[in-house]
Amino acid sequence: MAGKHNPADRPRRSRLLRYATLLIAVPSLTAACGNTALVASGTDAGAAAHSVTTKAHPVAASDRQVAVVSASFVSPSQGWLLAVPPCARNAKPCRTLLLRRTTDGGRTWADMPAPAAPFASSEARGDAVSSILFTSPRDGWAFGPGLWQTRDGGATWRRVSIPGGPVLDMAAGNGRVLAATGRCTSPGEDCRLAVYTSRTGSAAWRPIPAATARGVEAPSLVVAGDTGYLASLPHSGNAVMLAGPVNGSAPWRPIGNNPCTHPSSIAVAAAAGGSLFIGCGSEPGAGQQLKTAYLSRNYGRTWRRVANPPSSGYISSASMTRGGTIFLSGGRMDIYISRNRGRTWQTSPSLKSAAGLAGAGFDLVATATSNTTGYATQWGVYRHQLWLTDDGGRRWTPVTIR
């Protein structure tokens, strides 16, 4: 599928990085954010945000750059991103969210109103968010663990409720939106989750029969055409993989012949026409992880093994296009790129500096928006770039976000 213009194609995050956006290497996100910060009170669906006044601090020109935490594209040209402001100089946490919009493929960005929610740090309230998903030029969601909706392209936002607890992941396609909700004993671990479906632009959710799991970690949703997939890591045994109609018209069923046996991390991506990719990572150590990869062309009924990705780093996310381009990302690693459905893997020399930072812990995650275009973000409050490619990942150009 074509990345964010099919929103289900955004990177998948395994238990190693599933909550990277929640715990985004923020050693001191602090309040150099202006005079007013929005702070939510309460955790129930009716809780409203209220404003508190904070002391304004001088901000140097270089500090006006913002840190990207999540992005979503509905086409190769049109997208949105969530960011946090330059807050590293002060002592008190700053969780103010910022929203930006592009109409030229990410080369320039305009300011938009953000949801009146705090950024989801390790002390996140119930209405806090860490991720963004747009399903059309008008309809979008900010989520994780709270849920906010816009129906006018991000001009206004409202908080909405959904059954089942905090929102753990979302995906969309074929005029539907999926949400995995559940509660975990700790972030990303031992979740009891269910999947709900809604029409794009609606906030009326209903559960999908049999799209449930218990005792799992890091749930991940993807959509290709009218089929939805749920992948998750159990505490032992094979990865949990379910599939079924995205509209919930029939119960979801386990994918047979699951090739991932006892993985420590997984990365899953789907594309229209029934293609399904899965990367399986063994127990990591010293920045290395033995990785295997598999491709199905028939919705996961049968699999063939493709080339092993390089051993450096820990895989956690994948993005695949219908034409066969795959971006494989994770922790402490470069972006591994295949333009032939996994037969070979390459990296890009233009990402040398970003890959070096990734090896030091500033994780680099890529998403395809078409067979040739895509973007990558680098976690960490001191990184302010969005990396863009228009040649299938051969060369990437950094754009500084302000």
N, C-alpha and C positions, 0 to 999 in steps of 0.2 A: 504494500500500500504506500501511498505517497506522503508519508510523514504527517506533519501537522495539518496539512490541508485535508487529510483524513485524520481527525484528531486522535484516533485510537493508535496511531503509529508513533506516539511519543515514546521515549525510552522507558524501558521497564526497569525497576529497581528491586534487586533482591534483598535478602536480609542484611547483607553487608552494607547497603547504601539506601535501603528503602526510605529511611528517615533522614537522609542527608539534607533534604530541604528543611527539615524540622530542627536539625542540629548542625547548622551550616558553617561550622568553623567560625563561630562568632565569639571570639574571646572578649570583646568589649563593645558590643553594639550599644551605643550610648546616645544621649539626647542632644546631639548637635543638629537637631532636626527642625528647628524653627521654634515658634512660641507655643504651639499647641500640639499635643499628641492625643490621639483618640484611644481611649482605654475602655474595654468592654467590662461590664459588671454582670456576674452570674454566668451560668453555663446552660440554662434551659433555653428552649427555642424562642422564648419571648424576651430574652435579655436584650437590653438596648445598650448602645454605646454612649458614653458621655465624655466630655472633654475635660482635660486637666491642663493647667498652665504650667509650663516648664520654663526654666531660665534659658534664654537664647545665648548661644556662644558664637564667637566669630568663627567663620568657616573659610579656610583658605580656598583659592580658586581650584587647586588640585583636588580638594575634598568635596567639590560639588559633583564628582563622579559618583554614581550609585552602583550597588552590587546587585547583579541579577540573581534571582532565586528560582524563577520558573518562566517559561515562554510557551506560546501556543500560536500556531499559524493555521489559517483556514485555506490558504493558497500560497504559492511560492512568494507572493508579494505582500500579502496582508497578514499581520500578526500583532500580538500583544505580549507584554511581559510584566511580571511582578518584580519589584526590586525593593531594597531597603536603602535608606539614605546614608550619608557618610557620618557615622556615629562613633568612630573609633577613638576619639580624643577625650571622651568624658567618662564619668564613673558609673552613671546609672543606665540601665538597659533602655534601648530605644527600639520599639517594635513597630514603628510607623510603616505602613505599606505605601508604596508608590506604584502607579500604573503608567505604562507607556504604550503607544500604538505606532505601527509602521505601515505604510502603504507602498513602499519601494523595496521590499525584500529585506529590510533590516538595516539599510544604509543610513537612514535618518529616523528619529523617533520623536513623537509629540506627547506632551503630558496629557493624561486623562484622569478623571476622578477614580480613586481606588475605593474598594469596599471599606466601610467604616469598621474595620476589624484589625486586631493586632497581628503582627507576624508570629507565626507558630514556632516559638522557641521551645526549649525543653520544659518551660513552665507555661505551656500554652493553655489559654482558656478554651472553653468549648466552642466559641465562635471564631477562633483564630484560624488563619489559613496559611498555606505554604505553597500551593500549586494553582495553576490556572489552566482552563480548558475552554476554548471557543469552538462551537460546533457550526457556526455560520457567521457572516459579517455582523449579525445583530445579537445572536444568542451565545452567552458564555457563562462559565461557572468559575468561582474561586472556592477552593476546598482544602481540606486536610488540616485539622479535624472538623472544622466548621463547614458550612455550605452557604454560599452567597450566589445570587443569580442576577444577570443583566439581560434585558431584552432590547436594549437600544445601543449595542456596540460598546458598552462600557461607560456610557454617559451617566447612568444611575445604577445603583445596586440595592438589592434587598436580601435580608437574611431569610432563608427558608429552612424547613425542617424535613427530615427524612427518617424513616424507621430504622431501628437496628443499632443506633449508637454513632460514634464518630465515623466520618467518611475516610476510608483508608486509600481508595483509588477510584478513578473514573476513566471512562473511555466512551467513544461515540462513533456512530456510523449508521448508515441506512435509515436516517431520520429518527434514530433513538439514542438515548443516553443511558449508560450503565453506571451504577455506583456500587462499590463494595463497601459495606459497613460492618462494624463489629467492635468488640472490645477485646483488648489484649491485657495480659497480666503485667506486661511492660512494653515499651514502644517496639513494635515489630515482632513481638514474640507471643506464642501461645494464643493466637487469635481464634475467636469463634465468629465466623463471618457469614454474611448472606449477600446476594447480589440482587439489586432492584433495578427496574427499567422504567423509563419515562419517555414520552415523546419529546423531541427537540423543541425547546421553548416552553415546555410545560413544567410544572412542579408537582404533578400528581404521580406518585411512585407506587409501583406494586412489585411484590417479590417474584422472582423467577423460580419456578418449581425445581427443586433438587440442586440449585446453584448455591450450595452451602458447604462449609468445611469447618472442622474443629481441630484444635491442637496443631495449628499451622502457623507459619510465619510469613511475613512479607507478601501479602496478596497482590497480584498484578493482573489487570484487565487489558485485553486487546480486542479489537473488532476488525473484521474484514468482510465487506459485503453485509450479508444478513446473518453472519455467524459471529457469536461472541465467545471468547475464551477466558478462563480463569486459571492462572498458574500460581502455585504457592509451595513453599517449602514446609514439609513436616519436620517434627523433631527427630524422626528417624525414617528410613525407607525412601521410596521413590518420590519424586516431585508429584504433587497433586496437580492434575490437569483436567479441566472440565470444558465441555463445549456444547453449544446449543443455539437456538434461534435468539437473536438479539431482542426480539419483541416478547419473549417469554411464552410463545404459543405452545411450546412443548418443553418437558423437563430437560435440563442439561444432563449430559452423561459423561463418565470418565473417558478420556482418550486412551484407546488401547495401544499396546506395544510402546508404552512410554519409554523413550531411550535413556532418560536420566535416572541412573540408579545411585541412590545415596549421595546426592549432590550437596555441596556446601553453599553454592550459589547457582542461580540460573538466570538466563536472559532470554526472553521470548519476544518474537515479533511475527506479525501476520500480514499478508497482502491479499488483495482481491484475486479471486480465481482459485482459492483453496491452498495457497502456499503458506506454510508455517515453518518458522525457524526456531530452533532452541539451542542455546549454548549452555553447556554443563561445566561447572567448575568444581574441582576437588577441594579438599581442605587447604586453605592458603597458608603460606609461611614465608617470611623474609622477602616479601614483595613478589613472590612467585606463586603460580597456581597452574596445575595441569588442567588443560581445557580440552573438551571435545565439543563437536558441533554436528547438528543433524538438520536435514531439510525434508519436509513432506510437501508433496504437490497435490494431496487429496484430503485436506482438512485433518491431517494427523492419523489417518488410517494406516498408512505405511510410511516408513522413514528410510532415508539413506544417509550414511555418514559422509560428511564433507571434511575439508581440511581442518586440522587442529589449529585454532588460533594460537598466537605466540604465548609463551608461558608467563611473561611479565604481567604483573597486576592481577586484580581480582574482578572478574566480569560481574556486571549487575544489570545492564540494560542493552537493548537492541532496537534497531529501527530498520525496516526493510521496505523497498518499493516493489511495485509489480514488475518492473524491469529487471530486478535481481540485485540491485545495490543494497548492501547491508553495512550499517555502521554498528560496531560493537564497542561498548564503553564500560567503564567501571572505575574502581579505586586504584590509585597508584599505577596508572597505565596510560599509554597513548590511546588514541582512537584507532581501532583496527578496522580496515576498510576492505570490503570485497565488492567487486563490480560484476561478479560471475556466479552469484548464488553460493558463495562459500567455497568454491574450488581453490581459490588462492586468497591470501590476505596481505595487505600492504599498510604502511603508514605514510604520512605526508611530511616531508622535510619542513614545510611551512609551519608546522605545529611543534617544532623542536622545543621552543621556549615554554610553550604551554604544557607539553608533555613532561618537561623537566619539573615544572611546578606540580603536575599531577603525581609524579613519583614522590614528591615531598608531602603529599596529602591534600593538595588542592585539586580534587577530582574533576575530570573533564568528561562531559557527557554530550553526545551528538545525536541529532535527529535529522532524517531526510524529509524534505518537503516536496521533492519530485525526484526523477531519476538522476538529475544533475545538480539540484540545489539542496542546501541543507544548512544547519547552524549548529553551533556547539556552545555550551556555557561551561564556565569553570567556577566551582564552588569556592567560597571564601570572600570575606568582606573586603579584602584588599585587592580583589580582582574585579575589574570594571568592564571587561570586554565581552562582546558577543562575537564569535568567530563565524564567518560566512563562507560558503563555497558555492560556485556555480559550474563546477566541472566534475561532479561526482566525488569530491573529496581529494582530488589531486593537489589542489592549492586552497588554502584558507586565508581569509583576510580579516584582521581584527577591527571591530568597531567599538569605540568607547561610548558607554551609555552615561548620560547626564540627566 
